Amino acid sequence: MPQLNPSPWLAILIFSWLVFLLIIPPKIMAHISPNEPALKSTEKSLTESWTWPWH
């Protein structure tokens, strides 16, 4: 049964893990977010209650 022969599958497994661990993470970490988070002000905003008639 050819699927029990470990020589090609072991090489494929090791090569794929090398790709996942060494090549892909630097490429992903090099991307920057187009919308950087803005700092919120620490002062509290004043909210006014609504004067809508609820009936």
C-alpha positions as CSV (number, residue, x, y, z in Angstrom):
1,M,0.0,0.0,0.0
2,P,1.7,3.2,-1.1
3,Q,0.1,5.4,1.5
4,L,2.0,3.5,4.2
5,N,5.4,4.4,2.7
6,P,6.6,7.4,4.9
7,S,9.3,8.7,2.6
8,P,7.3,11.0,0.3
9,W,4.7,12.0,3.0
10,L,7.2,12.8,5.6
11,A,9.0,15.1,3.2
12,I,5.7,16.8,2.3
13,L,4.8,17.2,5.9
14,I,8.1,18.7,6.9
15,F,8.2,21.0,3.9
16,S,4.6,22.2,4.5
17,W,5.4,23.0,8.2
18,L,8.5,24.9,7.2
19,V,6.4,27.0,4.8
20,F,3.8,27.6,7.5
21,L,6.3,28.5,10.2
22,L,9.1,30.3,8.3
23,I,7.6,31.9,5.2
24,I,4.0,32.8,5.8
25,P,4.2,34.6,9.3
26,P,6.6,37.4,8.1
27,K,4.4,38.0,5.1
28,I,1.3,38.3,7.2
29,M,3.0,40.5,9.9
30,A,4.3,42.8,7.2
31,H,0.8,44.0,6.4
32,I,-0.4,47.1,8.1
33,S,-4.0,47.9,8.9
34,P,-5.5,50.7,6.7
35,N,-7.5,52.0,9.6
36,E,-5.3,52.4,12.6
37,P,-7.3,52.7,15.9
38,A,-7.7,56.2,17.1
39,L,-7.2,57.1,20.8
40,K,-10.4,58.1,22.5
41,S,-10.5,61.2,24.6
42,T,-10.6,60.7,28.4
43,E,-13.1,63.5,29.0
44,K,-16.7,62.4,29.5
45,S,-19.2,63.8,27.0
46,L,-22.4,65.4,28.2
47,T,-25.5,63.5,27.1
48,E,-28.9,65.1,27.2
49,S,-32.1,63.2,27.6
50,W,-34.6,63.0,24.7
51,T,-37.7,65.0,24.9
52,W,-39.8,62.8,22.6
53,P,-43.4,62.2,23.6
54,W,-43.8,58.5,24.1
55,H,-47.5,57.7,23.7
